Amino acid sequence: MKKTKAQIDADTKRILGSGGFRLIATVSLRGAYEFIASYHFYVGTTDEGVRISFLGENFRSLFLNELEETCGSRAKFRVYKSTGGSPHVPTIIERSIDHRTDLVHLCQLLKKQPKGGRGPLSTNGNERNFFCISDDKIHDNKVGLWEVEVYWEDDGWHIDAGSLESSAGCRKGDRIFAR
């Protein structure tokens, strides 16, 4: 039986609200009519002033050729912080399938903190930020969902993607963004 959006919301809140995750913020982001990923995600300082120092191979191959059309109206994200280690990042992300992040929203978050600094994204090099992003391609009869990890190092933002199956889980201090 397919779950309704309200049921998925309740599941996400239940999983993140227990088991060592604490809601620390909400953030509203705007969408765009059209978003071409390669115009916004590249190593160097982007036109928006965002300093990106690393784009992993998976992220590049999965998302840099993406064109999102009428992608994302305004979106409100809940930001959860891990209060202890958890192997549940894949479970959380899979259950957040209807809450996935559009690339335009990830870009908006990065623009709020182009060179690190304070904001919804953690900039402590030991803490990571996780998102669920779809490549909108069909893999084994289902849409490909990827755990996208974003973290700050002294030289800029590091961004990569990995399969849910190979996730190492989350450490204390990591943040998870869910709609």
FENZI-V384377 format. One record per residue. N is the residue number from 1. RES is the residue in one small letter. OMEGA is omega as a letter, one per 40 degrees, with the letter a starting at -180 (none if undefined). BURIAL is b if it has 24 or more other ideal C-beta (glycine too) atoms within 12 Angstrom, else e. Layout:
# FENZI-V384377
n=N res=RES omega=OMEGA burial=BURIAL
n=N res=RES omega=OMEGA burial=BURIAL
This chain:
# FENZI-V384377
n=1 res=m omega=a burial=e
n=2 res=k omega=i burial=e
n=3 res=k omega=i burial=e
n=4 res=t omega=i burial=e
n=5 res=k omega=i burial=e
n=6 res=a omega=i burial=e
n=7 res=q omega=i burial=e
n=8 res=i omega=i burial=b
n=9 res=d omega=a burial=e
n=10 res=a omega=i burial=e
n=11 res=d omega=a burial=b
n=12 res=t omega=i burial=b
n=13 res=k omega=a burial=e
n=14 res=r omega=a burial=e
n=15 res=i omega=a burial=b
n=16 res=l omega=a burial=b
n=17 res=g omega=i burial=e
n=18 res=s omega=i burial=e
n=19 res=g omega=i burial=e
n=20 res=g omega=i burial=b
n=21 res=f omega=a burial=b
n=22 res=r omega=i burial=e
n=23 res=l omega=a burial=e
n=24 res=i omega=a burial=b
n=25 res=a omega=i burial=b
n=26 res=t omega=a burial=e
n=27 res=v omega=i burial=b
n=28 res=s omega=a burial=e
n=29 res=l omega=i burial=b
n=30 res=r omega=i burial=e
n=31 res=g omega=i burial=b
n=32 res=a omega=i burial=b
n=33 res=y omega=a burial=e
n=34 res=e omega=a burial=e
n=35 res=f omega=i burial=b
n=36 res=i omega=a burial=e
n=37 res=a omega=a burial=b
n=38 res=s omega=i burial=e
n=39 res=y omega=a burial=e
n=40 res=h omega=a burial=b
n=41 res=f omega=i burial=b
n=42 res=y omega=a burial=b
n=43 res=v omega=a burial=e
n=44 res=g omega=i burial=e
n=45 res=t omega=a burial=e
n=46 res=t omega=i burial=b
n=47 res=d omega=i burial=e
n=48 res=e omega=i burial=e
n=49 res=g omega=a burial=e
n=50 res=v omega=a burial=b
n=51 res=r omega=i burial=b
n=52 res=i omega=a burial=b
n=53 res=s omega=a burial=b
n=54 res=f omega=i burial=b
n=55 res=l omega=a burial=b
n=56 res=g omega=a burial=b
n=57 res=e omega=i burial=e
n=58 res=n omega=i burial=e
n=59 res=f omega=a burial=b
n=60 res=r omega=a burial=e
n=61 res=s omega=a burial=e
n=62 res=l omega=a burial=b
n=63 res=f omega=a burial=b
n=64 res=l omega=i burial=b
n=65 res=n omega=a burial=e
n=66 res=e omega=i burial=b
n=67 res=l omega=i burial=e
n=68 res=e omega=i burial=b
n=69 res=e omega=a burial=e
n=70 res=t omega=a burial=e
n=71 res=c omega=i burial=b
n=72 res=g omega=i burial=b
n=73 res=s omega=i burial=e
n=74 res=r omega=a burial=e
n=75 res=a omega=i burial=b
n=76 res=k omega=a burial=e
n=77 res=f omega=i burial=b
n=78 res=r omega=a burial=b
n=79 res=v omega=i burial=b
n=80 res=y omega=i burial=b
n=81 res=k omega=i burial=b
n=82 res=s omega=i burial=b
n=83 res=t omega=i burial=e
n=84 res=g omega=i burial=e
n=85 res=g omega=i burial=e
n=86 res=s omega=i burial=b
n=87 res=p omega=a burial=e
n=88 res=h omega=i burial=b
n=89 res=v omega=i burial=b
n=90 res=p omega=i burial=b
n=91 res=t omega=a burial=b
n=92 res=i omega=a burial=b
n=93 res=i omega=i burial=b
n=94 res=e omega=i burial=b
n=95 res=r omega=i burial=b
n=96 res=s omega=a burial=b
n=97 res=i omega=i burial=b
n=98 res=d omega=a burial=b
n=99 res=h omega=a burial=b
n=100 res=r omega=a burial=b
n=101 res=t omega=i burial=b
n=102 res=d omega=i burial=b
n=103 res=l omega=i burial=b
n=104 res=v omega=a burial=b
n=105 res=h omega=i burial=b
n=106 res=l omega=i burial=b
n=107 res=c omega=i burial=b
n=108 res=q omega=i burial=b
n=109 res=l omega=i burial=b
n=110 res=l omega=i burial=b
n=111 res=k omega=i burial=b
n=112 res=k omega=a burial=b
n=113 res=q omega=a burial=b
n=114 res=p omega=a burial=b
n=115 res=k omega=a burial=b
n=116 res=g omega=i burial=b
n=117 res=g omega=a burial=e
n=118 res=r omega=i burial=e
n=119 res=g omega=a burial=e
n=120 res=p omega=i burial=b
n=121 res=l omega=i burial=b
n=122 res=s omega=i burial=b
n=123 res=t omega=i burial=b
n=124 res=n omega=a burial=e
n=125 res=g omega=i burial=e
n=126 res=n omega=a burial=e
n=127 res=e omega=a burial=b
n=128 res=r omega=i burial=b
n=129 res=n omega=a burial=b
n=130 res=f omega=i burial=b
n=131 res=f omega=i burial=b
n=132 res=c omega=i burial=b
n=133 res=i omega=i burial=b
n=134 res=s omega=i burial=b
n=135 res=d omega=i burial=b
n=136 res=d omega=i burial=e
n=137 res=k omega=a burial=e
n=138 res=i omega=i burial=e
n=139 res=h omega=i burial=e
n=140 res=d omega=i burial=e
n=141 res=n omega=i burial=e
n=142 res=k omega=i burial=e
n=143 res=v omega=a burial=e
n=144 res=g omega=i burial=b
n=145 res=l omega=a burial=b
n=146 res=w omega=i burial=b
n=147 res=e omega=i burial=b
n=148 res=v omega=a burial=b
n=149 res=e omega=a burial=b
n=150 res=v omega=i burial=b
n=151 res=y omega=a burial=b
n=152 res=w omega=i burial=b
n=153 res=e omega=a burial=e
n=154 res=d omega=a burial=e
n=155 res=d omega=i burial=e
n=156 res=g omega=a burial=b
n=157 res=w omega=i burial=b
n=158 res=h omega=a burial=b
n=159 res=i omega=i burial=b
n=160 res=d omega=i burial=b
n=161 res=a omega=i burial=b
n=162 res=g omega=i burial=b
n=163 res=s omega=i burial=e
n=164 res=l omega=a burial=b
n=165 res=e omega=a burial=e
n=166 res=s omega=a burial=e
n=167 res=s omega=i burial=b
n=168 res=a omega=a burial=e
n=169 res=g omega=a burial=b
n=170 res=c omega=a burial=b
n=171 res=r omega=i burial=b
n=172 res=k omega=i burial=e
n=173 res=g omega=i burial=b
n=174 res=d omega=i burial=b
n=175 res=r omega=i burial=b
n=176 res=i omega=a burial=b
n=177 res=f omega=i burial=b
n=178 res=a omega=i burial=b
n=179 res=r omega=none burial=b
